[in-house]
Amino acid sequence: MPRLAIYALIICVLAVAAAVVSFVEGSWLGIVWVLLAGVSSNMAIYYIRRGKARTTPTS
């Protein structure tokens, strides 16, 4: 797994945790954390697919 994909997954997990904490405390700032989690998960998927495409030989 590419290093950038791992970093994006870590950011996604941290953003989800921050969103949960924000919503539990009654803050609407959790919406921003949810959006950040969405962006970082899309980045992780992109980097994982790009890494697989580079390692698989084309016929």
N, CA, C and O atoms as CSV, one atom per row, in Angstrom:
chain,resi,resn,atom,element,x,y,z
A,1,MET,N,N,0.854,-1.179,0.000
A,1,MET,CA,C,0.000,0.000,0.000
A,1,MET,C,C,0.897,1.238,0.000
A,1,MET,O,O,1.837,1.330,0.789
A,2,PRO,N,N,0.606,2.173,-0.875
A,2,PRO,CA,C,1.422,3.394,-0.948
A,2,PRO,C,C,1.361,4.200,0.353
A,2,PRO,O,O,0.368,4.182,1.079
A,3,ARG,N,N,2.448,4.898,0.611
A,3,ARG,CA,C,2.561,5.670,1.845
A,3,ARG,C,C,1.486,6.757,1.937
A,3,ARG,O,O,0.930,6.987,3.010
A,4,LEU,N,N,1.197,7.418,0.831
A,4,LEU,CA,C,0.177,8.472,0.856
A,4,LEU,C,C,-1.209,7.912,1.168
A,4,LEU,O,O,-2.023,8.588,1.797
A,5,ALA,N,N,-1.478,6.694,0.736
A,5,ALA,CA,C,-2.759,6.065,1.058
A,5,ALA,C,C,-2.867,5.797,2.556
A,5,ALA,O,O,-3.932,5.979,3.146
A,6,ILE,N,N,-1.785,5.373,3.158
A,6,ILE,CA,C,-1.778,5.121,4.602
A,6,ILE,C,C,-2.006,6.426,5.355
A,6,ILE,O,O,-2.789,6.470,6.304
A,7,TYR,N,N,-1.326,7.483,4.937
A,7,TYR,CA,C,-1.515,8.787,5.579
A,7,TYR,C,C,-2.967,9.258,5.445
A,7,TYR,O,O,-3.544,9.777,6.400
A,8,ALA,N,N,-3.549,9.076,4.270
A,8,ALA,CA,C,-4.934,9.499,4.053
A,8,ALA,C,C,-5.893,8.688,4.922
A,8,ALA,O,O,-6.870,9.231,5.437
A,9,LEU,N,N,-5.623,7.400,5.089
A,9,LEU,CA,C,-6.470,6.583,5.959
A,9,LEU,C,C,-6.357,7.015,7.417
A,9,LEU,O,O,-7.352,7.022,8.141
A,10,ILE,N,N,-5.158,7.371,7.847
A,10,ILE,CA,C,-4.967,7.853,9.219
A,10,ILE,C,C,-5.743,9.149,9.433
A,10,ILE,O,O,-6.407,9.322,10.455
A,11,ILE,N,N,-5.656,10.056,8.464
A,11,ILE,CA,C,-6.398,11.318,8.549
A,11,ILE,C,C,-7.902,11.048,8.587
A,11,ILE,O,O,-8.637,11.708,9.322
A,12,CYS,N,N,-8.350,10.093,7.808
A,12,CYS,CA,C,-9.774,9.752,7.781
A,12,CYS,C,C,-10.239,9.243,9.141
A,12,CYS,O,O,-11.287,9.661,9.634
A,13,VAL,N,N,-9.479,8.354,9.744
A,13,VAL,CA,C,-9.853,7.815,11.056
A,13,VAL,C,C,-9.857,8.920,12.115
A,13,VAL,O,O,-10.761,8.988,12.947
A,14,LEU,N,N,-8.849,9.774,12.077
A,14,LEU,CA,C,-8.792,10.872,13.052
A,14,LEU,C,C,-9.941,11.863,12.852
A,14,LEU,O,O,-10.493,12.381,13.824
A,15,ALA,N,N,-10.296,12.123,11.604
A,15,ALA,CA,C,-11.395,13.048,11.330
A,15,ALA,C,C,-12.730,12.470,11.799
A,15,ALA,O,O,-13.577,13.201,12.311
A,16,VAL,N,N,-12.917,11.173,11.626
A,16,VAL,CA,C,-14.152,10.548,12.109
A,16,VAL,C,C,-14.213,10.617,13.634
A,16,VAL,O,O,-15.264,10.906,14.205
A,17,ALA,N,N,-13.088,10.352,14.288
A,17,ALA,CA,C,-13.059,10.439,15.751
A,17,ALA,C,C,-13.353,11.864,16.221
A,17,ALA,O,O,-14.086,12.063,17.189
A,18,ALA,N,N,-12.780,12.849,15.534
A,18,ALA,CA,C,-13.025,14.241,15.894
A,18,ALA,C,C,-14.486,14.618,15.655
A,18,ALA,O,O,-15.066,15.383,16.426
A,19,ALA,N,N,-15.078,14.083,14.593
A,19,ALA,CA,C,-16.490,14.370,14.323
A,19,ALA,C,C,-17.377,13.789,15.416
A,19,ALA,O,O,-18.325,14.437,15.860
A,20,VAL,N,N,-17.075,12.578,15.848
A,20,VAL,CA,C,-17.867,11.957,16.911
A,20,VAL,C,C,-17.764,12.777,18.194
A,20,VAL,O,O,-18.769,13.031,18.857
A,21,VAL,N,N,-16.555,13.184,18.538
A,21,VAL,CA,C,-16.359,13.988,19.753
A,21,VAL,C,C,-17.094,15.314,19.635
A,21,VAL,O,O,-17.727,15.762,20.591
A,22,SER,N,N,-17.013,15.941,18.471
A,22,SER,CA,C,-17.690,17.230,18.283
A,22,SER,C,C,-19.201,17.095,18.421
A,22,SER,O,O,-19.840,17.919,19.074
A,23,PHE,N,N,-19.774,16.063,17.810
A,23,PHE,CA,C,-21.217,15.883,17.895
A,23,PHE,C,C,-21.655,15.506,19.306
A,23,PHE,O,O,-22.725,15.922,19.751
A,24,VAL,N,N,-20.844,14.727,20.013
A,24,VAL,CA,C,-21.189,14.366,21.388
A,24,VAL,C,C,-21.197,15.603,22.274
A,24,VAL,O,O,-22.028,15.718,23.175
A,25,GLU,N,N,-20.274,16.529,22.023
A,25,GLU,CA,C,-20.218,17.764,22.808
A,25,GLU,C,C,-21.268,18.775,22.371
A,25,GLU,O,O,-21.408,19.827,22.995
A,26,GLY,N,N,-22.000,18.473,21.319
A,26,GLY,CA,C,-23.059,19.365,20.863
A,26,GLY,C,C,-22.593,20.444,19.915
A,26,GLY,O,O,-23.306,21.424,19.700
A,27,SER,N,N,-21.420,20.288,19.347
A,27,SER,CA,C,-20.885,21.288,18.433
A,27,SER,C,C,-21.210,20.913,16.987
A,27,SER,O,O,-21.119,19.751,16.590
A,28,TRP,N,N,-21.585,21.919,16.220
A,28,TRP,CA,C,-21.855,21.691,14.800
A,28,TRP,C,C,-20.576,21.675,13.975
A,28,TRP,O,O,-20.633,21.490,12.760
A,29,LEU,N,N,-19.436,21.865,14.604
A,29,LEU,CA,C,-18.156,21.799,13.905
A,29,LEU,C,C,-17.891,20.386,13.383
A,29,LEU,O,O,-17.033,20.192,12.522
A,30,GLY,N,N,-18.616,19.414,13.896
A,30,GLY,CA,C,-18.468,18.033,13.442
A,30,GLY,C,C,-18.750,17.868,11.963
A,30,GLY,O,O,-18.233,16.948,11.331
A,31,ILE,N,N,-19.566,18.751,11.404
A,31,ILE,CA,C,-19.861,18.674,9.969
A,31,ILE,C,C,-18.585,18.869,9.154
A,31,ILE,O,O,-18.380,18.201,8.141
A,32,VAL,N,N,-17.742,19.776,9.595
A,32,VAL,CA,C,-16.467,20.007,8.902
A,32,VAL,C,C,-15.598,18.762,8.980
A,32,VAL,O,O,-14.940,18.401,8.005
A,33,TRP,N,N,-15.592,18.106,10.131
A,33,TRP,CA,C,-14.800,16.886,10.286
A,33,TRP,C,C,-15.333,15.765,9.408
A,33,TRP,O,O,-14.553,14.978,8.871
A,34,VAL,N,N,-16.639,15.681,9.256
A,34,VAL,CA,C,-17.226,14.662,8.383
A,34,VAL,C,C,-16.819,14.913,6.936
A,34,VAL,O,O,-16.488,13.979,6.206
A,35,LEU,N,N,-16.844,16.175,6.528
A,35,LEU,CA,C,-16.416,16.501,5.164
A,35,LEU,C,C,-14.941,16.178,4.955
A,35,LEU,O,O,-14.562,15.668,3.900
A,36,LEU,N,N,-14.113,16.467,5.944
A,36,LEU,CA,C,-12.694,16.133,5.845
A,36,LEU,C,C,-12.496,14.622,5.761
A,36,LEU,O,O,-11.627,14.153,5.026
A,37,ALA,N,N,-13.287,13.862,6.502
A,37,ALA,CA,C,-13.203,12.404,6.436
A,37,ALA,C,C,-13.575,11.906,5.040
A,37,ALA,O,O,-12.957,10.974,4.526
A,38,GLY,N,N,-14.570,12.518,4.439
A,38,GLY,CA,C,-14.959,12.127,3.084
A,38,GLY,C,C,-13.876,12.404,2.063
A,38,GLY,O,O,-13.595,11.570,1.203
A,39,VAL,N,N,-13.280,13.555,2.156
A,39,VAL,CA,C,-12.213,13.907,1.214
A,39,VAL,C,C,-11.009,12.989,1.402
A,39,VAL,O,O,-10.435,12.506,0.426
A,40,SER,N,N,-10.631,12.751,2.642
A,40,SER,CA,C,-9.450,11.921,2.883
A,40,SER,C,C,-9.704,10.460,2.506
A,40,SER,O,O,-8.781,9.774,2.067
A,41,SER,N,N,-10.930,9.974,2.668
A,41,SER,CA,C,-11.203,8.601,2.244
A,41,SER,C,C,-11.142,8.484,0.724
A,41,SER,O,O,-10.659,7.482,0.195
A,42,ASN,N,N,-11.627,9.498,0.026
A,42,ASN,CA,C,-11.519,9.491,-1.436
A,42,ASN,C,C,-10.058,9.542,-1.876
A,42,ASN,O,O,-9.681,8.894,-2.853
A,43,MET,N,N,-9.239,10.305,-1.166
A,43,MET,CA,C,-7.812,10.357,-1.484
A,43,MET,C,C,-7.166,8.995,-1.259
A,43,MET,O,O,-6.342,8.557,-2.062
A,44,ALA,N,N,-7.536,8.328,-0.175
A,44,ALA,CA,C,-6.971,7.008,0.115
A,44,ALA,C,C,-7.342,6.012,-0.977
A,44,ALA,O,O,-6.495,5.245,-1.434
A,45,ILE,N,N,-8.599,6.021,-1.392
A,45,ILE,CA,C,-9.036,5.116,-2.458
A,45,ILE,C,C,-8.275,5.407,-3.741
A,45,ILE,O,O,-7.856,4.483,-4.438
A,46,TYR,N,N,-8.095,6.682,-4.060
A,46,TYR,CA,C,-7.368,7.063,-5.266
A,46,TYR,C,C,-5.931,6.553,-5.235
A,46,TYR,O,O,-5.452,5.976,-6.211
A,47,TYR,N,N,-5.245,6.768,-4.113
A,47,TYR,CA,C,-3.847,6.355,-4.031
A,47,TYR,C,C,-3.699,4.837,-4.006
A,47,TYR,O,O,-2.713,4.309,-4.520
A,48,ILE,N,N,-4.658,4.131,-3.421
A,48,ILE,CA,C,-4.602,2.664,-3.437
A,48,ILE,C,C,-4.775,2.154,-4.858
A,48,ILE,O,O,-4.037,1.271,-5.295
A,49,ARG,N,N,-5.742,2.702,-5.583
A,49,ARG,CA,C,-5.959,2.274,-6.971
A,49,ARG,C,C,-4.776,2.638,-7.860
A,49,ARG,O,O,-4.387,1.861,-8.733
A,50,ARG,N,N,-4.205,3.818,-7.638
A,50,ARG,CA,C,-3.052,4.233,-8.434
A,50,ARG,C,C,-1.856,3.325,-8.159
A,50,ARG,O,O,-1.107,2.979,-9.072
A,51,GLY,N,N,-1.683,2.942,-6.891
A,51,GLY,CA,C,-0.592,2.039,-6.543
A,51,GLY,C,C,-0.767,0.669,-7.164
A,51,GLY,O,O,0.205,0.069,-7.623
A,52,LYS,N,N,-2.006,0.158,-7.185
A,52,LYS,CA,C,-2.266,-1.142,-7.808
A,52,LYS,C,C,-2.057,-1.083,-9.308
A,52,LYS,O,O,-1.554,-2.033,-9.907
A,53,ALA,N,N,-2.441,0.029,-9.917
A,53,ALA,CA,C,-2.293,0.164,-11.364
A,53,ALA,C,C,-0.821,0.216,-11.765
A,53,ALA,O,O,-0.452,-0.256,-12.840
A,54,ARG,N,N,0.006,0.779,-10.915
A,54,ARG,CA,C,1.435,0.861,-11.229
A,54,ARG,C,C,2.144,-0.478,-11.054
A,54,ARG,O,O,3.130,-0.754,-11.736
A,55,THR,N,N,1.639,-1.312,-10.137
A,55,THR,CA,C,2.312,-2.582,-9.893
A,55,THR,C,C,1.841,-3.682,-10.827
A,55,THR,O,O,2.596,-4.621,-11.083
A,56,THR,N,N,0.623,-3.603,-11.345
A,56,THR,CA,C,0.145,-4.632,-12.255
A,56,THR,C,C,0.654,-4.356,-13.658
A,56,THR,O,O,0.484,-3.257,-14.186
A,57,PRO,N,N,1.273,-5.350,-14.252
A,57,PRO,CA,C,1.755,-5.153,-15.629
A,57,PRO,C,C,0.593,-5.133,-16.615
A,57,PRO,O,O,-0.378,-5.873,-16.463
A,58,THR,N,N,0.702,-4.297,-17.604
A,58,THR,CA,C,-0.337,-4.223,-18.643
A,58,THR,C,C,-0.012,-5.217,-19.738
A,58,THR,O,O,1.155,-5.440,-20.059
A,59,SER,N,N,-1.044,-5.813,-20.310
A,59,SER,CA,C,-0.835,-6.826,-21.344
A,59,SER,C,C,-0.814,-6.199,-22.718
A,59,SER,O,O,-0.648,-6.901,-23.715
